[in-house]
Amino acid sequence: MTTVSTKPYLLRAIWEWCVDQGFTPYVATRVDEHTRVPPGYARDGQIVLNLSPDATGQLQMANDYISFQARFGGAAHSLVIPVENVIAIYARENGQGMAFEPELEAAEVEDAAQPDATATGVDDDLADAGAALERDAGETPPRPPRGSHLKVVK
């Protein structure tokens, strides 16, 4: 028997708490090929959506997806968000809610579980790293990744 994740239950509970308190529930999600959102609204592979009853129609929060109707630029769109892509759900007014660890795709899980066939000894890896440092000494270091575009709204 497969155990169902607690994530969809927590999403529904926090959504209900937000609505009961008069808060606006927001959900932050990753956008990939399984996510259906209006084109041009996602930034850096993520989107934040208002899930309040006033902003959505036909909201369904199932164990594997969240689907609803919403207006973007005056046009109605059907959205589908896989639960596994949800990063956080929170109240817009006070930021209270819950963040979730990103779930790895099945292919990423297999890659992480498979030992590297070309793995070498620790000493060889250190020598390779030292050679790379010497080779790259004259180059400028790569820029660190940009922080998230999400901000806490109070």
C-alpha positions in Angstrom: 0.0 0.0 0.0 1.4 3.4 -1.0 1.2 6.2 1.6 -0.2 9.4 0.4 1.9 12.5 1.1 0.8 14.8 3.9 1.4 17.9 1.7 -2.0 18.1 0.0 -3.7 17.8 3.4 -1.5 20.6 4.8 -2.2 22.8 1.8 -6.0 22.4 2.3 -5.7 23.0 6.0 -3.7 26.2 5.6 -6.0 27.4 2.8 -9.0 26.9 5.0 -7.3 28.6 8.0 -6.5 31.7 5.8 -10.1 31.9 4.5 -11.6 31.4 8.0 -9.4 34.3 9.3 -10.3 36.6 6.5 -6.7 36.4 5.0 -5.8 36.0 1.4 -4.2 32.6 0.7 -1.2 32.8 -1.7 0.6 29.8 -3.2 4.1 29.9 -4.6 4.8 27.1 -7.1 7.5 26.0 -9.5 6.4 26.1 -13.2 7.4 23.2 -15.4 5.9 21.1 -18.2 3.3 19.7 -15.9 2.1 23.1 -14.7 -0.6 25.0 -16.7 -0.5 28.7 -16.1 -1.0 31.7 -18.5 2.2 32.2 -20.6 4.3 35.2 -19.6 3.3 35.4 -15.9 6.0 33.0 -14.5 9.3 34.5 -13.4 12.5 32.4 -13.0 10.4 29.2 -13.3 8.1 30.2 -10.4 4.7 31.9 -10.0 2.8 33.2 -7.0 -1.0 32.9 -7.2 -3.9 34.2 -5.2 -6.1 31.3 -4.1 -8.8 33.4 -2.4 -12.5 32.5 -3.1 -12.9 36.0 -4.7 -10.0 35.4 -7.1 -10.7 31.8 -8.1 -13.5 29.9 -9.6 -14.1 26.1 -9.4 -11.2 25.6 -7.0 -10.3 22.0 -6.5 -7.5 20.9 -4.2 -7.0 17.2 -4.8 -4.2 15.0 -3.5 -2.1 15.3 -6.7 -3.1 18.7 -8.2 -4.7 22.1 -7.6 -7.0 23.4 -10.4 -9.0 26.5 -10.7 -10.2 29.3 -13.0 -8.7 32.8 -12.7 -8.5 36.0 -14.6 -5.2 37.4 -15.9 -5.3 40.6 -17.8 -9.1 40.4 -18.0 -9.1 37.0 -19.7 -10.2 33.8 -17.9 -7.7 31.0 -17.7 -7.8 27.4 -16.4 -4.8 26.7 -14.2 -3.5 23.3 -13.0 -0.7 23.1 -10.4 0.8 19.8 -9.4 0.9 19.5 -5.6 4.5 18.3 -5.9 5.4 21.7 -7.4 4.0 23.8 -4.6 6.8 25.6 -2.7 4.7 27.5 -0.1 1.3 28.5 1.0 0.8 31.5 3.2 -1.4 34.4 4.1 -0.7 37.6 2.2 -1.5 39.8 5.2 0.9 38.4 7.7 3.1 35.9 5.9 2.1 33.0 8.1 1.9 29.6 6.4 4.2 26.8 5.4 7.0 26.3 3.0 7.9 22.9 1.5 11.1 21.3 0.4 11.3 20.9 -3.4 10.4 17.4 -4.5 12.8 15.8 -6.9 11.5 14.5 -10.2 11.7 10.7 -10.7 14.6 11.1 -13.1 16.5 13.3 -10.6 15.9 10.7 -7.8 17.3 7.9 -10.0 20.3 10.1 -10.9 21.0 10.8 -7.2 20.7 7.1 -6.3 22.9 5.9 -9.1 26.7 5.9 -8.3 28.7 7.7 -10.9 30.3 5.1 -13.2 33.3 7.3 -13.8 33.9 8.0 -10.1 37.6 8.1 -9.2 39.4 8.0 -5.9 39.4 10.9 -3.5 43.1 11.7 -4.3 42.3 11.9 -8.0 39.4 14.2 -7.4 41.5 16.5 -5.3 44.2 16.6 -8.0 41.6 17.4 -10.6 40.1 20.2 -8.5 43.6 21.7 -7.9 44.3 21.6 -11.7 41.0 23.3 -12.4 41.7 26.0 -9.8 45.1 26.7 -11.4 43.5 26.8 -14.9 40.7 29.0 -13.8 42.9 31.4 -11.7 42.9 34.0 -14.4 39.2 33.9 -15.1 36.5 35.8 -13.2 34.5 33.7 -10.9 30.9 32.9 -11.9 28.2 35.1 -10.4 26.4 33.6 -7.5 22.8 32.6 -8.2 20.2 35.3 -7.8 17.9 35.2 -4.8 14.3 34.4 -5.1 12.0 37.0 -6.5 9.5 36.2 -3.8 9.2 38.7 -0.9 7.2 38.6 2.3 4.3 41.0 2.1 3.0 42.2 5.4 
